[in-house]
């Protein structure tokens, strides 16, 4: 049996502290020696590496490889092993900042035509009120949210408060990437719910944010929190506190998408996920995971393991393989 995991790292440390080169070193020097040639479960691995600070995406890659092995060994679907209950995963679209309102409206129209269940607009100071108003005017009844990517300050309250009139599902991460305190202050002033993204890198972060009412919604990127066990803990916190969840993604391939779908199948993930098509970024793929997809939804089945076919010849032609540990 083969375990598959993915570290969807960026080229530069502009989202988290990790990037491709640091992740490679961290995995080779600290993580793989804990698992290669050893009998170890995903939970034992999760407990064993807790003393290693952050580097969550790298940790997640190795852990999910262990989860995929356990799904095969136990002859259970990967998503059910994780604790999933929802076989239908609704997907939303993310629309970036464009050169004009018209171009944005054209993109939104195309995404709605594809059957996607929610539109997320990227915003920033100077590209906020007018673009949201234009989209909401044309599409009065769609699920619409905005993502500020930490581009506002608490002093921008009037700009953010102006968006309350558009019946938005949420405003995602309007303030600093590592903040929860100012988000709590902002949340008390807005009608629109606050969603935290980058601020939540662990279940402890989620607990603190929920406790001070910094958010009503959390975008859970499984790789960002570093473990599917952390995702499970956040799911339980959400259930106890009436917080809504949805599954975001890094730039995962179709392989990483399987783990995101497993997370999105947990009980409290009630909002459409951001799990993009691999074809959004690349011209070809090495799995058949899109057999699950139809009209804005992924439908999970009961076949055990990852239940995808991986074209290793494709991987060989696009990757470099090296001896990692002795």
N, C-alpha and C positions, 0 to 999 in steps of 0.2 A: 504493500500500500504506500501511497505517496501523499504527504500533507502539503497543501498549497496555502500560502499566505502572500500578502502584498504590502510593501511599504510605499504608499503613494506620496512620496516626498517631492517637494518643489526644488527647483534649481538653486534658489536663494532662500535665506531665513527671513522671509517677509510675512509669513503667516504665524508660524511658531518658531521656536529657536532652532529647529532641525532643518537640514537640507540634505540633498542626495549624498554628498561625500561624508557628512557627519553620521548620517544614518547607517551607511555601509560600514564605517569603522565601529560604530557602537554595536551593531548586530554581530560583526565578526569577533570583536574582542570580549564582549560582555554577555551576549545573549545566547549565541549558538553553543558555546562551551557548556551551557546549562542543560542543553537538550540533546546534542549529538551523541549517539552511542549510549543513551541513558533511557530508562523507563521513567517517564514523568508525565503526569496528566496536565491538561491546560490549567486546572486550578492550582496544582502544586507549583507550576511555573509562575502563575500570577502571584502567588504568595512569596515565592523565592526571590523575585526580582523587585519587590517593593522597596528595598533599600536603595535602588538605583533611581536617581532623580530624573523626572520628566523623560524626554526622548520617547514620547508616547507613541508616535507613529511607528517607530522601529520596534518597540515592545509589542505593539498590536500585530505586526506582520508575523512574528514568530508564534504568538499565542493563537492566531486564527489558523495557522498551519496545524497546530495541535488539535484545535476544535474540529478541523476537517477530517483528521485521522480518527478522532473519537466518533464522529458521525458514521464513518465507514465501519469501524469496529463494532459499534452498537447497532448497526443496521437501522438507523433512524435518520429522517431528514435533518439536514443541518439546521434549518430554521426552527424545527421542533426541539432539537437538542438545546438550542439557545433559550428556549422557553416561549417561542412564538405561538400565537393563537390565531392570527389573522392571515388567511391565505391570499387575500386580495390587497395589494399595495397600490394606492393611488399615487400618481406622480404629477408634480407641478413643473412649471417652466421658470427659468431665471433669465431675465432680459437685462442686458448691460446698458451702460450709458452710451447713447448713440449720437450721431451728428445732428439729428433733427427729431422733432416730435413726430413728424410723418413717418420717418423710418421706424421709430419705435412702435407706432401704431400698426405698421405693416407686419412687424415681427410678432407682435401680440396676436394679431389676426391669424397668422400662420400657426402659432402654437395652440391657439384655441381650436383651430381646424383639425389639429392632430389629436384632439381629444384630451389634452392636458387639463388637469383639474384645478389648477391655481396658477396665477401669474405673480411672479416676484419682480418688482422693478428695482434696479439699483438706483440709488439717489446720492446726491452730495449737495452742499450749499451752492445755490445757483441752478441746480438741476433737481428740483423737488416739487414745489407746489404746482407749477404749470404742467409738468409732464404727468403728474398724478391726476390732476383735474382733467386733462385730455383723455387719458385712458378710462377714467371712471365715467366721463360723459358718454363715451362711445359704448362702453360695456358696463351698464349699470348694475348688473346682477352677478358678475363673476367674483370668485374669491380673489381678492387683490391684497397684496402686501408690499412693503418696501424694505430694502436692505441698505443701510447707510454705511456699512463697513467702517465704523468708528470715525466717521468724518465730521461729526458735530461735537460741540461742547455744551455744557450745561447752560451757558449763556445764550445758546441758540434756541432756548425754549419757545419763543414766539414762532419761529419757523416750524418747529416740530408740532406745536399745538395747532397750527393752521391746518395740518393734515387730518385732524380729527373729523373734519366735515365729510371725509370721503369714505367713511365706513370701512376702514381697512381691517384686515384680519390681524395685522401686527406691524410694528416697526422693529426690524432686526438690528441689534447691536448699533444703536445710534452713537454711543459715546465710546470712550477709550477701550481698547481691546482687553485690558486687564482689570477693568473697573466693575464693581457691583454697587458701591456706595452712591455714586452720582446717579446711576441708573434707578436706584430706589427713590431718590429725590425726584427724578424726572417722571417715573411711573405714577407718583402721587399727583402729578399735575396734568396727566394726559387721560383722555378717554380711550384712545387706541392702546391695546396691550403692548407691553415691551416683550420682545423675544431676545434672549441672550444666546450668543454663539461663542465667539472667541473667549469670553470670560469664563466659560465652563470647561475646564480641563480635567475634571475629576468629579466623582460623586460628592466629595466634600465641598467643592466649589458650588455644586448645585444646591446642597443643603443650606449653605450660607446665603446664597442668593434668594432662595425660597423663604428662608426665615426672616430676612429683612424686606421682603416684598419687592425685590428688584426686578422681578419678571413674573409673568403669568404663563409664558411659553418658553420652551427651550429647544433650540436646534441642536440635536445630539449628533455630532459627527463621531462615529465609533472610533475611528483612528485618532481623533483629537483627544478623547478621554482615555485612550491607551489600552482598553480591555473590554471585551464583551461582558465581563463580570461587573465592570463599572457601569456599563449600559443597563444591566439588570438592576443595579442598585438605584440608578436614577429613575428607572421605570417604577420601582416601588415607592420612591419618594413622591413622584408625580401622582400616583394613585392615592396616596395618603393626604396629599395637599391640594388636589384639584388643579394641578398644573398640566397643561397640554404639551405633548411632545411631537416632534417630527424629525425624520432622519435626513441629515445633510450628508454631503460627500466631499471628499477631496477630489483629485483628478484620478480616481481609480480606473483601472481597466475593467473589463467585464468579469475578471476573476475577483477583484475587490468588491465589485457590485453584489456578489452573492452574499458576502458577509453583511453588507449594508441592508440588503433585503431581509436577512434574518433578523437584524436589529429592528427594522421597520415593522416586523410582524408581531412585536411585543404588544401587550394589551393597551398601553397608554399612548401609543403612537397613532393618534387619531387624525392628524393633519397630513395633507399630501407631501410626499418626500421629494427631496432634490437628489435623484439618482439618475445622472445624465447618461445618454447613449454614448458608448465608446466611440461611435462614429462622429460625435461632436468634435473630437480632438484628433482622431486618427482615421486613416483611410481603410484600414482592414483590422480584423480581430482574430483572436486565437481561441475563442470559445463559441458555444452556441447558446449562451444564456438568454439571448433575445427570443428564444422559443417561448419564454414565459410572458412576453409582452404583447399587449393588444389594446389599442385605443386609449392610451393614457393610464393603463393599469398593468401591473405585473401580477400573474397568478401563480402561486407556489403550489407544488404538488407533493405527493407523499412518498416519492422514491427516495431511498436512503442516500446518505452522503451528500456531497456537493451537487450531484446530479447535473453536471455539465461535462461536455467533452472538451478536453484541452489539446490543442494542436501543438505538440512539442517541436515539430519541425519548424513551425512558424516562429516559436520562441527562440529556437536555435539561430534562426536567420536574423533576429532583431535584438539579441542580447549577447552579453559576454559572460561566460561562466568561468569561475575561477575556483581553485581549491581554497577553502575558507578556514577550516580548522583541521589540525592533525588528529 
